[in-house]
Amino acid sequence: MNHRDLEHFPEKWTPVFRKEMRQASNLGRFPTAARAISSSTLSESALVERTFSPNDPVAGNTSCVTRRGLLIAQLLAGLPLALSIAPAWAGTIDPSETQVTLPDAIEWSGWISGFPPHSGEMATLYGGLDKSGPYLVLMKWYPGYMSAPHTYATDRLSLVLSGTWWVNSGADFDPHNTVPVPAGGFVRRVARTPHYDGVQKNASEPAVIALFGMAPVQFELVDRSKPAWRKL
């Protein structure tokens, strides 16, 4: 904590509290005071004892210690309320100019008909895979499932949002030869090249990937005689 942090305290504390904290900082005691104030387990008496130790150069001044102790007690009394108040100012938005979809409003559904439950899911945020133009969809792969080798007619840009996504290219499905891509990783799928991906069965969580590209994607399986998914 430093002097700038004091700007975030309620207005009723600032005139005297800032002055006292600056004085404490000049005496080299500000870090101890700041840690004591931020600790939710300290009582008021323990806080005063910890803030003003016998080695405090101003401890001999009884009136100074008492005055500071009272200020600290007043600070503690209002601190829970201050910490519970978060900046939640909400304005209004014109949906014709800015469109917002909150996480709870995202609708997940099966990616391809016939996928087992909790294998692969998709949520369309913008456009569509079969509509002309740009699209943005979320793909969720659950542990133990991958896609069968397939191709797209256009490039696909992928950003891993959470979990670890396992990917590789080629017409032959080889899950043991896939490469892990953690959250924050980027993957580009080149148009008309076969590839496959998903999540290894020993993973602790699904992988969620944001997919960008131009539609229609024209999804095609390398081997149409087999399902579009693989269970590991």
DOTOR-900760 format. One record per residue (C-alpha): z, x, y. Coordinates in Angstrom, 2 decimals, always signed. Each point is the difference from the previous one (the first is absolute). Layout:
N
<atom up="Z" east="X" north="Y"/>
...
//
This chain:
232
<atom up="+0.00" east="+0.00" north="+0.00"/>
<atom up="-0.74" east="+1.23" north="+3.50"/>
<atom up="+0.15" east="-1.33" north="+3.55"/>
<atom up="-3.20" east="-1.95" north="-0.46"/>
<atom up="+1.51" east="-1.87" north="-2.95"/>
<atom up="+2.56" east="-1.48" north="+2.39"/>
<atom up="-2.77" east="-2.04" north="+1.61"/>
<atom up="+0.04" east="-2.26" north="-3.07"/>
<atom up="+3.65" east="-1.04" north="+0.35"/>
<atom up="+0.81" east="-3.40" north="+1.55"/>
<atom up="+0.02" east="-0.08" north="+3.75"/>
<atom up="+3.75" east="-0.78" north="+0.27"/>
<atom up="+0.84" east="+3.36" north="-1.63"/>
<atom up="-2.35" east="+2.24" north="+1.88"/>
<atom up="+1.76" east="+0.73" north="+3.33"/>
<atom up="+3.12" east="+1.62" north="-1.47"/>
<atom up="-1.03" east="+0.73" north="-3.58"/>
<atom up="-2.96" east="+2.16" north="+1.00"/>
<atom up="+2.21" east="+1.96" north="+2.36"/>
<atom up="+2.62" east="+0.59" north="-2.67"/>
<atom up="-2.58" east="+1.02" north="-2.59"/>
<atom up="-1.61" east="+2.44" north="+2.42"/>
<atom up="+3.40" east="+1.53" north="+0.67"/>
<atom up="+0.63" east="+0.23" north="-3.73"/>
<atom up="-3.41" east="+1.62" north="-0.44"/>
<atom up="+0.78" east="+2.59" north="+2.65"/>
<atom up="+3.22" east="+0.82" north="-1.86"/>
<atom up="-1.91" east="+0.43" north="-3.26"/>
<atom up="+1.56" east="-3.07" north="-1.61"/>
<atom up="-2.92" east="-2.41" north="+0.19"/>
<atom up="-1.24" east="+0.49" north="-3.60"/>
<atom up="+3.47" east="-0.78" north="-1.41"/>
<atom up="+0.34" east="-3.08" north="+2.17"/>
<atom up="-3.47" east="-1.23" north="-0.86"/>
<atom up="+0.57" east="+0.41" north="-3.73"/>
<atom up="+3.32" east="-1.78" north="+0.20"/>
<atom up="-1.46" east="-2.93" north="+1.94"/>
<atom up="-2.88" east="-0.39" north="-2.45"/>
<atom up="+2.28" east="-0.10" north="-3.05"/>
<atom up="+0.67" east="-3.56" north="-1.13"/>
<atom up="+2.94" east="+1.08" north="-2.18"/>
<atom up="+2.22" east="+1.44" north="+2.73"/>
<atom up="+2.80" east="-2.06" north="+1.47"/>
<atom up="+0.64" east="+0.10" north="+3.74"/>
<atom up="+3.05" east="+2.22" north="-0.42"/>
<atom up="-1.88" east="+2.36" north="-2.31"/>
<atom up="-2.86" east="+0.09" north="+2.47"/>
<atom up="+2.29" east="+0.98" north="+2.89"/>
<atom up="+1.75" east="+2.58" north="-2.19"/>
<atom up="-3.32" east="+1.48" north="-1.10"/>
<atom up="-1.52" east="-0.06" north="+3.46"/>
<atom up="+3.00" east="+1.55" north="+1.78"/>
<atom up="+1.38" east="+2.67" north="-2.29"/>
<atom up="+2.95" east="+2.24" north="+0.96"/>
<atom up="-2.51" east="+2.70" north="+0.83"/>
<atom up="-1.65" east="-2.19" north="+2.64"/>
<atom up="+0.24" east="+1.84" north="+3.36"/>
<atom up="+0.83" east="-3.30" north="+1.71"/>
<atom up="+2.53" east="-1.15" north="-2.60"/>
<atom up="+2.87" east="+1.05" north="+2.21"/>
<atom up="-1.01" east="-2.48" north="+2.64"/>
<atom up="+1.71" east="-3.15" north="-1.28"/>
<atom up="-1.59" east="-2.34" north="+2.52"/>
<atom up="-3.45" east="+1.37" north="-0.79"/>
<atom up="+0.47" east="-0.41" north="-3.75"/>
<atom up="+1.43" east="-3.51" north="+0.41"/>
<atom up="-2.82" east="-1.08" north="+2.26"/>
<atom up="-2.61" east="+1.35" north="-2.34"/>
<atom up="+1.72" east="-1.56" north="-2.99"/>
<atom up="-0.12" east="-3.40" north="+1.67"/>
<atom up="-3.67" east="+0.45" north="+0.78"/>
<atom up="-0.74" east="+0.92" north="-3.60"/>
<atom up="+1.94" east="-3.02" north="-1.26"/>
<atom up="-1.99" east="-2.27" north="+2.30"/>
<atom up="-3.19" east="+1.59" north="-1.25"/>
<atom up="+0.98" east="-0.61" north="-3.63"/>
<atom up="+0.80" east="-3.64" north="+0.69"/>
<atom up="-3.53" east="-0.72" north="+1.15"/>
<atom up="-1.90" east="+2.46" north="-2.19"/>
<atom up="-0.58" east="-2.35" north="-3.01"/>
<atom up="-1.59" east="-2.58" north="+2.28"/>
<atom up="-2.19" east="+2.61" north="+1.63"/>
<atom up="-1.16" east="+1.36" north="-3.35"/>
<atom up="-0.84" east="-3.49" north="-1.26"/>
<atom up="-2.29" east="-0.73" north="+2.92"/>
<atom up="-3.53" east="+1.24" north="-0.77"/>
<atom up="-2.88" east="-0.04" north="+2.47"/>
<atom up="-1.75" east="-3.16" north="-1.18"/>
<atom up="-1.91" east="-1.12" north="+3.03"/>
<atom up="-2.96" east="-2.07" north="-1.24"/>
<atom up="-2.92" east="-0.87" north="+2.19"/>
<atom up="-2.92" east="-2.32" north="-0.55"/>
<atom up="-3.34" east="+0.98" north="-1.50"/>
<atom up="-3.45" east="-1.48" north="+0.46"/>
<atom up="-1.33" east="-0.27" north="-3.61"/>
<atom up="-3.56" east="+0.06" north="+1.30"/>
<atom up="+0.66" east="+3.54" north="+1.22"/>
<atom up="+2.73" east="+1.38" north="-2.29"/>
<atom up="+0.67" east="-1.22" north="-3.52"/>
<atom up="+3.22" east="+0.96" north="-1.79"/>
<atom up="+0.81" east="-0.54" north="-3.69"/>
<atom up="+3.58" east="+0.80" north="-0.95"/>
<atom up="+0.79" east="+1.39" north="-3.47"/>
<atom up="+1.51" east="-3.26" north="-1.27"/>
<atom up="-3.20" east="-1.85" north="+0.92"/>
<atom up="-2.31" east="+2.23" north="-2.05"/>
<atom up="-1.33" east="-1.97" north="-2.97"/>
<atom up="-0.50" east="+1.94" north="-3.22"/>
<atom up="-2.25" east="-1.26" north="-2.80"/>
<atom up="-1.68" east="+1.25" north="-3.14"/>
<atom up="-2.70" east="+2.57" north="+0.69"/>
<atom up="-2.46" east="-0.97" north="-2.75"/>
<atom up="+0.18" east="-3.08" north="-2.20"/>
<atom up="+1.68" east="+0.81" north="-3.27"/>
<atom up="+2.34" east="+2.71" north="+1.27"/>
<atom up="+3.40" east="-0.18" north="-1.77"/>
<atom up="+3.00" east="-0.98" north="+2.17"/>
<atom up="+1.56" east="+2.94" north="+1.86"/>
<atom up="-2.95" east="+2.28" north="-0.66"/>
<atom up="-2.15" east="+0.00" north="+3.13"/>
<atom up="+0.12" east="-2.18" north="+3.11"/>
<atom up="-1.92" east="-0.17" north="+3.26"/>
<atom up="+0.61" east="-1.41" north="+3.49"/>
<atom up="-2.84" east="-0.45" north="+2.46"/>
<atom up="+0.96" east="+0.79" north="+3.58"/>
<atom up="-3.44" east="-0.01" north="+1.61"/>
<atom up="-3.50" east="-0.92" north="-1.12"/>
<atom up="-0.63" east="-0.11" north="-3.71"/>
<atom up="-1.50" east="+2.04" north="-2.82"/>
<atom up="-2.90" east="-2.44" north="-0.33"/>
<atom up="-0.52" east="-0.67" north="+3.71"/>
<atom up="-2.40" east="+1.99" north="+2.14"/>
<atom up="+1.80" east="+2.36" north="+2.36"/>
<atom up="+3.17" east="+2.11" north="+0.08"/>
<atom up="+2.98" east="-0.89" north="-2.17"/>
<atom up="+3.64" east="+0.99" north="-0.33"/>
<atom up="+1.88" east="-0.91" north="-3.16"/>
<atom up="+3.23" east="+1.11" north="-1.66"/>
<atom up="-0.04" east="+0.96" north="-3.65"/>
<atom up="+3.18" east="+0.12" north="-2.09"/>
<atom up="+0.04" east="+1.73" north="-3.37"/>
<atom up="+3.04" east="-0.45" north="-2.23"/>
<atom up="+1.23" east="+2.79" north="-2.33"/>
<atom up="-1.94" east="+0.23" north="-3.25"/>
<atom up="-3.31" east="-1.44" north="+1.24"/>
<atom up="-3.26" east="+1.47" north="+1.27"/>
<atom up="-3.50" east="-1.17" north="+0.74"/>
<atom up="-2.86" east="+0.63" north="-2.40"/>
<atom up="-2.74" east="+2.32" north="+1.32"/>
<atom up="-2.05" east="-1.85" north="+2.61"/>
<atom up="-2.17" east="+0.52" north="+3.08"/>
<atom up="-0.51" east="-1.44" north="+3.49"/>
<atom up="-3.18" east="-0.30" north="+2.03"/>
<atom up="+1.69" east="+1.45" north="+3.10"/>
<atom up="+2.55" east="+2.71" north="+0.76"/>
<atom up="+3.63" east="-1.03" north="-0.21"/>
<atom up="+2.77" east="+1.57" north="+2.08"/>
<atom up="+3.48" east="-0.25" north="-1.48"/>
<atom up="+3.43" east="+0.75" north="+1.42"/>
<atom up="+3.07" east="-0.03" north="-2.24"/>
<atom up="+2.80" east="-1.97" north="+1.71"/>
<atom up="+2.73" east="+0.23" north="-2.63"/>
<atom up="+0.55" east="+1.31" north="-3.49"/>
<atom up="-2.32" east="+2.49" north="-1.71"/>
<atom up="-3.61" east="-0.84" north="-0.78"/>
<atom up="-1.76" east="+1.83" north="-2.84"/>
<atom up="-3.76" east="+0.48" north="+0.37"/>
<atom up="-3.03" east="+1.72" north="-1.51"/>
<atom up="-3.77" east="-0.34" north="-0.27"/>
<atom up="-2.40" east="-0.23" north="-2.91"/>
<atom up="-1.44" east="-2.51" north="-2.41"/>
<atom up="+2.52" east="+0.84" north="-2.76"/>
<atom up="+3.51" east="-1.37" north="+0.38"/>
<atom up="+2.56" east="+2.83" north="-0.26"/>
<atom up="+3.37" east="-1.01" north="+1.50"/>
<atom up="+1.60" east="+3.34" north="-0.92"/>
<atom up="-2.49" east="+1.77" north="+2.26"/>
<atom up="+0.77" east="-2.03" north="+3.11"/>
<atom up="+1.34" east="+1.55" north="+3.20"/>
<atom up="+3.14" east="-1.34" north="+1.77"/>
<atom up="-0.37" east="-1.08" north="+3.62"/>
<atom up="+3.38" east="-0.73" north="+1.67"/>
<atom up="+0.68" east="-2.29" north="+2.94"/>
<atom up="-1.90" east="+1.20" north="+3.06"/>
<atom up="-2.83" east="+1.47" north="-2.08"/>
<atom up="-3.65" east="-0.85" north="+0.70"/>
<atom up="-2.80" east="-0.55" north="-2.53"/>
<atom up="-3.72" east="-0.52" north="+0.59"/>
<atom up="-2.06" east="-1.63" north="-2.72"/>
<atom up="-3.68" east="+0.92" north="+0.36"/>
<atom up="-2.45" east="-2.86" north="-0.49"/>
<atom up="-1.61" east="-0.43" north="-3.44"/>
<atom up="+2.31" east="+2.54" north="-1.69"/>
<atom up="+2.13" east="-1.22" north="-2.94"/>
<atom up="+3.75" east="+0.32" north="+0.36"/>
<atom up="+3.31" east="-1.47" north="-1.20"/>
<atom up="+3.59" east="-0.08" north="+1.20"/>
<atom up="+3.42" east="-1.61" north="-0.36"/>
<atom up="+3.61" east="+0.96" north="-0.70"/>
<atom up="+1.42" east="+1.92" north="-2.94"/>
<atom up="+2.31" east="-1.97" north="-2.28"/>
<atom up="+3.02" east="+2.21" north="+0.66"/>
<atom up="-0.09" east="-0.67" north="+3.76"/>
<atom up="+3.05" east="-1.63" north="+1.57"/>
<atom up="-1.90" east="-2.23" north="+2.46"/>
<atom up="-3.43" east="-1.50" north="+0.67"/>
<atom up="-2.51" east="+1.70" north="+2.26"/>
<atom up="-1.32" east="-1.86" north="+3.03"/>
<atom up="-3.29" east="+1.19" north="+1.46"/>
<atom up="-1.87" east="-1.11" north="+3.13"/>
<atom up="-3.74" east="-0.19" north="-0.69"/>
<atom up="-2.61" east="+0.17" north="+2.77"/>
<atom up="-3.78" east="-0.25" north="-0.22"/>
<atom up="-3.17" east="-2.00" north="+0.58"/>
<atom up="-0.72" east="-3.06" north="-2.11"/>
<atom up="-1.47" east="-1.26" north="-2.19"/>
<atom up="+1.39" east="+2.66" north="-2.32"/>
<atom up="-1.89" east="-1.12" north="-3.14"/>
<atom up="+2.68" east="+0.97" north="-2.50"/>
<atom up="-1.56" east="+0.99" north="-3.33"/>
<atom up="+1.63" east="+1.18" north="-3.22"/>
<atom up="-1.41" east="+3.02" north="-1.79"/>
<atom up="+0.56" east="-1.76" north="-3.34"/>
<atom up="-0.34" east="-3.75" north="+0.45"/>
<atom up="+1.04" east="-0.64" north="-3.58"/>
<atom up="+3.60" east="+0.98" north="+0.80"/>
<atom up="+2.57" east="-1.49" north="+2.41"/>
<atom up="+0.20" east="+1.21" north="+3.60"/>
<atom up="+3.54" east="+1.27" north="-0.61"/>
<atom up="+1.72" east="+2.37" north="-2.40"/>
<atom up="+3.57" east="-0.15" north="-1.26"/>
<atom up="+1.53" east="+3.42" north="-0.59"/>
//
